[in-house]
Amino acid sequence: MEYISGDKQNISQSEASETERWTSLIGGSAMVLLGLKQRSLRGVLTALAGGGLIYQGATKQSTIKQAQEAIGINQPIKVEKTVTINKPADELYRFWHNFENLPTFMKHLKFVKVSNDKRSHWVANAPLGGSMEWDADIIEDRENEFISWASVEGADVDNSGFIRFKKAPGDRGTEVKIVIEYNAPGGALAATFAKLFGEEPEQQIGDDLRRFKMLMETGEISTTEGQPKGE
């Protein structure tokens, strides 16, 4: 068995630390340059992520993986909301299942185009006047009860989720529950930027469901929706 002295171990660890530090510096610099060239939201986020790696490399505070976790890269965003709507489940299911109806009350969506009984194409607003696009497939579809979906490979925003329609207690209509999980560009960092542009995911989905409730119960969405509420 080869004996490794403490000095050799320290040298080996120091070399590994130095290699890791330069990997962070070089990788971060490349991300910053790439991000600045793109001149888009994705570019801004890439540049900021690169800046985070440069900082970590310069200060030797953590590994690349820890740096990524610290700024939110690869951290999925999950939103779960429930609302009770005074309408039968079959009516709500039919309206929602035609995904081309969704931009009516989902203000972040520009449009949805249904390709066939499984796939649809989605285009959503993005900060800085941009757009994000993806195709999604229905994964499970139980009539009047449940729809689940997931984006396909190559989506600008990887996302998946489901909506469930369940009879509410006391004959009060239908309990509608939606759960969405997605990885926006830059992960949680993107969510932070989204808040600055008034697009915080949890609030956004909650507002969408309130507009859906209003539309289904009254046939229209109030023009005052989204304005500050009085005391």
VENVEN-V472082 format. One line per field, one symbol per residue. ss: DSSP state (h for helix, s for strand, l for the rest). burial: + if it has 9 or more other C-alpha atoms within 8 Angstrom, else -. A space follows every 10 residues. Layout:
ss = ???
burial = ???
//
This chain:
ss = lllllhhhhh hhhhhhhhhh hhhhhhhhhh hhhhhhhhll hhhhhhhhhh hhhhhhhhhl lllhhhhhhh hlllllssss ssssslllhh hhhhhhhlhh hhhhllllss ssssllllss sssssshhhs ssssssssss sslllsssss sllllllsss ssssssslhh hllsssssss sssllllhhh hhhhhhllll hhhhhhhhhh hhhhhhhhll llllllllll l
burial = --------+- ------+--+ ++++++++++ ++++++-+-+ ++++++++++ +++++++--+ -+++--+++- +++++++-++ +++++-++++ ++++++-+++ +++-++--++ ++++----++ ++++++---+ -++++++++- ---+++++++ ++--++++++ ++++++++-- -+++++++++ ++++++++++ ++-++---++ ++-+++-+++ +++++++--- +--------- -
//
